[in-house]
């Protein structure tokens, strides 16, 4: 009995479906954010059961709520290989 009381504190975990209800992001977005260290890491309870720590997900949501909104970076359209941009002083051609 003593080993149970002195062990690590067990925390509640959630599966993917519960996570998707809390965080409406695509699976690929969540995965990419995990890889960059921007989202709580998943861990395996078994080879077929992946979970997240509920307290970590809630802390992440609270941090996101209090953080200022950052604008997404716009791509540099001058570097694209297709659809070249028109110069600012050029008028669109009429066909």
Backbone bond lengths (Angstrom), bond angles and torsions (degrees), N, CA, C in turn:
res aa  C-N    CA-C-N  psi(-1)  N-CA   C-N-CA  omega(-1)  CA-C   N-CA-C  phi
1 X - - - 1.442 - - 1.527 112.02 -
2 X 1.312 118.80 -36.00 1.458 121.27 -177.28 1.520 112.16 -64.26
3 X 1.332 118.00 -33.27 1.457 120.46 -178.70 1.532 111.23 -66.60
4 X 1.318 117.96 -29.63 1.460 121.23 178.32 1.523 109.92 -69.64
5 X 1.314 117.40 -42.71 1.464 121.05 -178.12 1.517 112.28 -71.60
6 X 1.315 118.61 -31.62 1.459 120.65 -176.69 1.525 113.10 -90.61
7 X 1.334 118.32 -3.11 1.465 121.75 -179.10 1.518 111.51 -74.48
8 X 1.349 116.58 177.27 1.469 120.44 178.98 1.530 111.10 -64.83
9 X 1.319 114.83 153.23 1.458 120.52 179.65 1.525 108.55 -71.52
10 X 1.318 116.81 127.27 1.462 121.16 177.57 1.513 108.69 -83.19
11 X 1.331 115.56 132.94 1.451 120.30 179.85 1.510 109.12 -116.38
12 X 1.287 115.48 155.41 1.464 120.92 -178.46 1.516 110.15 -69.55
13 X 1.314 116.13 140.64 1.459 122.30 177.74 1.522 108.94 -118.58
14 X 1.330 115.12 159.07 1.462 121.04 177.91 1.518 108.94 -130.20
15 X 1.327 115.24 150.23 1.455 121.53 178.06 1.527 109.50 -92.03
16 X 1.314 115.42 176.49 1.472 121.69 -174.88 1.533 112.63 -55.81
17 X 1.328 118.40 -44.21 1.469 120.93 -177.85 1.523 110.73 -61.19
18 X 1.318 117.30 -43.44 1.464 120.63 179.09 1.523 110.37 -67.19
19 X 1.339 116.64 -37.76 1.460 120.29 177.80 1.520 110.25 -63.05
20 X 1.331 117.42 -43.67 1.467 121.20 -179.23 1.522 111.73 -64.31
21 X 1.342 118.25 -29.22 1.464 120.78 176.33 1.525 110.77 -71.11
22 X 1.323 117.04 -32.20 1.461 121.19 -179.51 1.525 111.97 -84.69
23 X 1.323 116.59 -38.50 1.468 122.96 -174.73 1.525 107.87 -123.70
24 X 1.325 118.15 99.56 1.471 120.21 -175.45 1.533 113.41 -80.48
25 X 1.319 115.77 59.78 1.459 121.67 175.87 1.522 108.69 -113.55
26 X 1.299 116.48 156.04 1.462 121.14 177.86 1.522 110.06 -67.05
27 X 1.325 116.20 152.85 1.462 121.04 178.31 1.525 111.18 -56.31
28 X 1.327 116.57 -40.79 1.464 119.84 -179.00 1.528 111.36 -66.51
29 X 1.321 117.72 -36.00 1.460 121.28 177.96 1.518 110.26 -66.63
30 X 1.328 116.90 -44.36 1.463 120.94 178.35 1.523 109.57 -61.13
31 X 1.330 117.49 -44.88 1.458 121.39 179.89 1.527 111.08 -59.99
32 X 1.333 116.73 -47.05 1.470 120.45 -179.40 1.521 110.97 -62.97
33 X 1.322 117.11 -40.43 1.462 120.59 178.51 1.530 110.97 -65.87
34 X 1.317 117.41 -37.58 1.471 120.97 175.40 1.523 110.57 -60.70
35 X 1.327 116.32 -44.43 1.466 121.04 -178.39 1.524 111.69 -63.88
36 X 1.333 116.84 -32.36 1.474 121.00 178.84 1.526 112.00 -86.16
37 X 1.331 117.95 -3.50 1.461 121.14 -179.49 1.518 112.85 79.78
38 X 1.325 117.66 20.02 1.462 122.27 -177.59 1.524 112.91 -100.10
39 X 1.324 117.73 1.45 1.465 122.12 -177.71 1.523 107.58 -146.42
40 X 1.340 118.35 148.91 1.470 119.93 179.04 1.530 111.95 -55.94
41 X 1.327 115.86 140.66 1.464 121.41 -178.16 1.518 111.70 -77.61
42 X 1.294 115.79 141.70 1.463 122.09 173.88 1.524 108.42 -80.43
43 X 1.316 115.78 161.83 1.452 119.65 171.55 1.515 108.71 -146.65
44 X 1.324 116.30 159.44 1.460 122.04 -174.40 1.527 110.51 -96.66
45 X 1.331 115.84 124.70 1.459 120.39 170.46 1.522 109.47 -81.08
46 X 1.318 115.84 -32.98 1.457 123.27 175.95 1.527 105.88 -150.03
47 X 1.319 118.29 173.58 1.472 118.84 -179.40 1.531 113.80 -58.93
48 X 1.326 118.17 -22.89 1.463 120.68 -177.77 1.522 113.61 -116.38
49 X 1.313 118.23 10.18 1.465 121.36 -177.59 1.523 109.97 -129.25
50 X 1.329 115.44 105.59 1.459 122.61 -179.93 1.517 108.51 -103.75
51 X 1.346 116.70 135.22 1.461 121.02 -177.81 1.521 110.71 -137.46
52 X 1.340 114.89 164.78 1.457 123.77 174.11 1.516 107.99 -122.70
53 X 1.314 116.75 152.06 1.459 122.00 176.24 1.530 107.48 -76.22
54 X 1.325 117.28 121.19 1.456 122.03 -176.37 1.526 111.55 -60.53
55 X 1.322 117.50 -41.93 1.472 120.55 -179.61 1.532 111.03 -62.75
56 X 1.329 117.91 -38.40 1.461 120.91 178.50 1.528 111.34 -66.96
57 X 1.328 116.29 -40.29 1.475 120.17 179.53 1.527 109.53 -66.06
58 X 1.336 117.65 -43.02 1.469 120.75 178.48 1.526 110.57 -62.75
59 X 1.334 117.34 -42.38 1.472 120.63 178.60 1.529 110.23 -62.70
60 X 1.333 117.49 -39.08 1.457 121.11 177.92 1.529 110.51 -63.29
61 X 1.347 116.66 -43.58 1.465 120.51 179.24 1.531 111.03 -62.36
62 X 1.321 117.52 -42.37 1.466 121.35 179.04 1.525 109.86 -63.35
63 X 1.325 116.77 -42.92 1.466 120.45 178.74 1.525 110.85 -62.98
64 X 1.330 117.16 -40.37 1.461 120.23 178.81 1.524 111.57 -66.24
65 X 1.316 115.80 -36.85 1.466 120.29 -179.01 1.523 110.84 -66.02
66 X 1.323 117.48 -36.52 1.465 120.71 -176.72 1.526 112.82 -88.27
67 X 1.330 117.88 -14.90 1.467 121.04 -178.48 1.529 110.21 -76.49
68 X 1.329 117.31 146.85 1.468 119.33 176.43 1.527 109.91 -67.38
69 X 1.320 115.72 151.61 1.462 121.02 -179.20 1.523 108.53 -77.82
70 X 1.332 115.23 124.37 1.461 120.20 177.10 1.515 108.52 -97.76
71 X 1.293 115.71 140.04 1.467 119.52 176.64 1.517 108.97 -78.44
72 X 1.297 115.60 144.24 1.463 120.74 177.26 1.523 109.03 -69.31
73 X 1.317 115.37 144.25 1.453 119.43 177.69 1.520 109.18 -73.19
74 X 1.325 114.82 140.29 1.453 119.77 177.57 1.526 108.43 -88.85
75 X 1.320 117.01 143.30 1.464 118.59 178.55 1.523 110.67 -68.18
76 X 1.320 115.94 152.56 1.458 121.38 177.24 1.527 107.29 -81.57
77 X 1.328 115.93 98.74 1.469 120.58 -175.52 1.521 112.76 -69.14
78 X 1.316 117.49 -16.45 1.466 119.19 179.09 1.521 112.01 -72.21
79 X 1.338 117.51 -16.02 1.465 121.16 -178.22 1.518 113.73 -96.50
80 X 1.323 118.03 -4.12 1.460 118.79 -178.29 1.528 110.30 -73.91
81 X 1.324 115.44 151.51 1.463 121.25 -175.37 1.520 112.59 -90.27
82 X 1.310 117.72 -23.95 1.464 121.22 178.73 1.517 108.67 -111.50
83 X 1.310 116.77 163.59 1.464 123.87 -179.36 1.529 112.23 47.43
84 X 1.322 117.48 68.18 1.475 119.47 179.31 1.519 110.64 -60.65
85 X 1.319 116.02 149.92 1.463 119.96 -178.81 1.517 109.47 -82.23
86 X 1.315 114.53 153.62 1.458 120.59 177.05 1.523 108.25 -87.89
87 X 1.306 115.85 150.82 1.454 120.10 176.28 1.518 110.28 -65.31
88 X 1.308 117.21 155.05 1.464 121.11 -178.09 1.527 112.43 -63.77
89 X 1.322 116.67 -32.79 1.460 118.86 -177.43 1.524 112.63 -91.18
90 X 1.321 118.28 -0.03 1.459 120.77 177.66 1.521 109.56 -88.57
91 X 1.296 114.90 134.84 1.464 119.51 175.88 1.519 108.51 -86.44
92 X 1.333 116.91 148.56 1.470 118.07 177.68 1.527 110.05 -63.78
93 X 1.318 115.88 140.34 1.468 119.84 -179.10 1.515 109.73 -78.18
94 X 1.345 115.52 143.02 1.459 121.00 178.74 1.513 108.10 -98.95
95 X 1.297 116.11 132.79 1.464 120.54 -178.72 1.489 110.34 -108.18
